[in-house]
Amino acid sequence: MNLNISGHHVEVTPAIRDYVIAKLERVTRHFDNVIDVGVIMSVDKLQQKVEATVHVRGRDIHVESIDADMYAAIDLLADKLDRQILKHKEKMQDHRNESMKHQEVAE
């Protein structure tokens, strides 16, 4: 998995980088076909915004979260991303099972 973390009007400290990596490990634990992840952190007045784009085979998943605290925004992002990845994984398995049923009927 390639990981790109960048900051817009905010310095990405090693502590924040480690925190993001730890949170994204949960996503790769649930779905190991993650190719690339891009994370952009930005600050706009009092709002901390974190965006992530995850490239998996066949789809790009984009999630963003806004909070007053950067770490809380990262937590929200990880939760949203986890739900989206699990949803994508279930769809992939459903399509696979459906195609297997069609093949059995054809035989």
ABEGO torsion letter per residue (X at the ends): XBBBBBBBGBBBBAAAAAAAAAAAAAAAAABAABABBBBBBBBBEABBBBBBBBBBBGBBBBBBBBBABAAAAAAAAAAAAAAAAAAAAAAAAAAAAAAAAAAAAAX
